């Protein structure tokens, strides 16, 4: 699901005005965070996303059902 959200974000025409990879990543994070919280399946919710200065994306999920000891 996150790949689909990122793919739509990077095809956005506004992305052309951004200059650095960090600006592009922050733009992507803002667009994804505008759509969350979002259920990804019956037991997983995407709560928010952050980026780092190392150009990494960090996804923050919540397991809303299931046994936490079986993960």
N, C-alpha and C positions, 0 to 999 in steps of 0.2 A: 504494500500500500504506500509506503513512504517513497518508493521509487516512482510510482505514478505521480504523487504530489510534486516531487522534485522535477520530473520530466515536464509537467505542466508549468512549473515555475520558470524553468530555464527556457521555455519557448515563449515566454511573455515578452512583448516588444519593449517594455520598459527596461529590460536588462541591458540593452545596448548603451544606456547612459552611464552605466557603472564602470569604473575604471580598474579597480583592484580585485583580486580574488576574494579578499575579505569582504569587500562591499557586496560582491555577488553572493557570497555565502550568507551574509546578513540579510540580504533581500530574500533569499530562499527561506531562511528561518522565519522571517516575518510573515511571509505568505503561508507557510505551513502552520504556524502558530495561530493564524487567523481562522483556521479550520478546525482547531482542536478545542476541547477534547473530542476524540473520534474513536468509535468502536472499530477495531480492526477485525475481530472475530468474536465469537461468543464468550471468550474468556480474557481478551486483551484490549486495553484501551490505551491509545497514544495520548499522553497528557500535554507534552510540550517538547520542543526541540531547542537545542542551543548549539552554538558553534564556538570553536576555540581559535586562538591565534595561530595554531598549527594547521589550520584549514581542515579541521575534523568536525563532523556532525555528531552530536550526542542526542540520542532519542531517549525520552523518559516515558516508560510504560508503567501501567498498573495492571496487575493480574486481578481480575474482578471475580473469578470463579476458579474452582479447582483446588487441589491440595498443594499447598506451597512446598511440601516435602517431596513432591514428585517432579519438580522442575529440574 
